[in-house]
């Protein structure tokens, strides 16, 4: 019955001090192989997208408890932009991996979700007009070294971005209304709805010195394209309890 516990059973509230999201474009066929039954790649032309979200989080806690009991931590999430195949109007994210600098979050997150938490060493440091993120992960599987120019807001799209304009790019800036999990024990999709206030991400210029997660298959088979980079700060955030919807087709 452990799978029932991993359905994100508790509503969660938190506060994002900084959220920096990089979105990379890949052929949609490359990303589709990473998705479970019931989900399809959310496309723009022939491209699908994977986001690297780097978030400094404060006071994460069950929504029914005081914020003072919350936990502060850093989180990196690797997510594919997806749609629910049987209801394509529902857009969301499929999480491939999460890294956090708090061991408690890694243990608790893997107990209550399918988000694939790994304990890492990380730092997010704002210095003048720059925000630098560094992550050191076990086996260097998901190391990061990213510098964002906070003084550049709003910045133009990265060179070579497949998006025609910033409005289109903002649709793939994350987060989306839902996070989708797959539960193989019941052949079901678990949907976790998110709500936030004051979410006004600003396009930003970034220098990506290291992103080793993208050096492994299937990503290493093609050259990644940095499609957009957005930053937002000081945002209250909340996740609802997971809702389970069984798939009609066999797994």
N, C-alpha and C positions, 0 to 999 in steps of 0.2 A: 504493500500500500504506500510505499515511499513516494511513488509518482504523484499521488494526490497532494502531498506536502509541497511538491515543487511547482505548484500552480500559481505562485505568487499569491498566497492566501490572505495576506494582510495588506490593507491600504497603507501607503507610505507617503510621508511628506518630507521635503528637504528644501534647502536653499542653495542655489548655484552662485558662488562668488564670481567665477569665471567659467565660461564654456567656449572652447575653441574647437571648431569642427572643420576638418578637411574632407572634401569629397573627391574621390577618384573615379574616372570613367574607364570601364572595361567593356569589351564585347559582351552583350547580354548572354550569349551562350556560355561564356566563361563563368559567369556568376550563377546561372541557373543550376549547374551541377552541384552547387553548395547548398541548395534549398531542399527542404523536406517536402513530402507530399502536401498538397493543399496550397502551396505558395508559388507565385510566379514573379519574375523580375519586373520591377517597375522601370519602364524604359523611356528614353528620350532619343528618338531616332533609332539607331542600331545599338545604342549604348545602354548598359545598366551601370549602377553606381554602388560603391562601397564607401562608407563614411568612417573616418577615425575621429571619434569624439573624445576630447580631453577636458575633464570637468573637475574643478575644485568644489567640493560639496561640504556644506555645513549643516549640522543638526539633522541628519537623516534619522527618522524615527517613525514608529507606527503612528498613523494619523490620529489615533484616539489617545495618545500619550502626550505629555507636555514636551515642547521642543527642547527644553533644557536637558532632557534625557537623551538627546540625539548624539550621533557620532559624526565627527569631522574626518574626511578622508579625500584622497585623490582617486579618480577613476578614469581609465581609458576603455572605450568600447569600440569594437570593430563590427559594423552593422551593414547589411545589404538592404537597399531600398526594395521593398516588395509590395505585392498586392495579394489579397486573399482570392484565390482562383475562383471560388464559387460566388464571390461577391466582389468583383473587381473595383467597385467604388471605394472599398476599404483599403487605404494605404497604410503601410507600417514598415517596421524594421525587423529583420531577422538577425539576432546577435550571434556572431561567430565566436567571439572571445571577449573577455573582460579582464583588465588588470587593475589591481588596487594596492595601495601601500599599507592598508590595514588588514592584518591577518584575520581579525574578527569578521570583517566584511567578506573576505574570501570564503571563510568557512560558512558563515551564515547565508551568503549569497548562493553558494552551491547546494545548500540544504533546501532553500526555498524557491529556487529558480533553475532554469536551464541555461544560464548566461555564461557559464564556463569561466568562473573567476580563477585568477592566478595571482598569488602574492608576489609583489614586485617592489623595487625601490624606485621612488619617483619624486620629482620636484616640479612645482609650477611657481615661477618667480616673476613678479612684475617689477621692472626697473626702469623708471622714467617712461619712455615711450615704447618699451618693448615688453613682451611677455614670452618667457622661455619655458619650454616644457622638456624635461628629460626623463626617460624611463629606462631602467635596467631590469630586464626580465630573465627568468631562468633559461639558460641555454641561448640567450640573446634571441629568443624566438619572436619577441615583440618589443624590441628596443625602439626608442624614439628620441630624436633631438630636433625640436622645432622652435623657430623664433618667429613671433608675430610682431609686426610693426603697428602698434596701437595708434600711432600718429597718422597712419595712412587712411583711416576710415573717412568716407567710403572709398575703397580701392576698386579699380577696374577688375574684370575677370582675368584670371591667369592666362598667359599666352597659350594658345592652342586649345582652350576650353571648347567643348562641343556646344555649349549653350549660346543661344543667339543674343541673350541680354540678361541683365541682372534679375529681372522678374522671373524668367524661366529658371535661372539658377537657384533662386530662393525657394522654389518648390522642392529642391533636393538639398536643402541646407540642414534638415533635421532640427529637432526631432519631429516625428510624424505622430498622428493621433494614436497609433497603436504600436505595441511591440508584440510580435507573433512568436510563440513557442510551438514546438511540435511534441506531442506526447505519444510515443510509439506504442505504449502499453494499451492504449485505447484508440489508436489511429485518430487522434483529435488535434485540433489547433487550440492553443490557449492564447486568448487575446487579453492584453493588459492595456487599458486606456490611460493616457496621460493628459493632464491639464496643467496649464501654467498661465501666469499673468505677466504683462509687461515684456513679452517675448518679441524683441525687435532686433534681430541679428544684423550686424553691420559687416558688409564685405571688407575683407582685410588682406593686406599683402603678407605673405609668409615665405620663410626660407626653410625648406625641409632638408635637414642635414642627414637624417637617418630615419628610416621606417622599415625595419627588418621584416615585419609581418608580410609585407608585400614582396619580399624576396623569395618566398616559398611558393610551391605549386598550390593552386593553378595560376596564381597571379604572376609568377615569374615567366610564364610562357609568352606574355605580351608586355609591351611597354606601357606602364600606367600613365594616365593623363590627369594632371591636377585640374579638376573641373571648376571648383570654387573653394573658398575659405571664408568662414563667417565667425564672428565673435559676438558674444553677448555676456552681460554681467549683471549680478544682483537680481536674480529671478527666483521667486518662489515656485516650487514644482511639486506635483502630487501624482502618484500612480494609484489607480483603483485596484481592487482585487481582480485576479484573473477570472475570465469567463471561458468555459470550455464549450467548443462546438465540434461535434463528431463529424468526420469526413464521410461523405456518401460512398466514395469508391474505396476499394481495398487498398491497403498500403502496398 
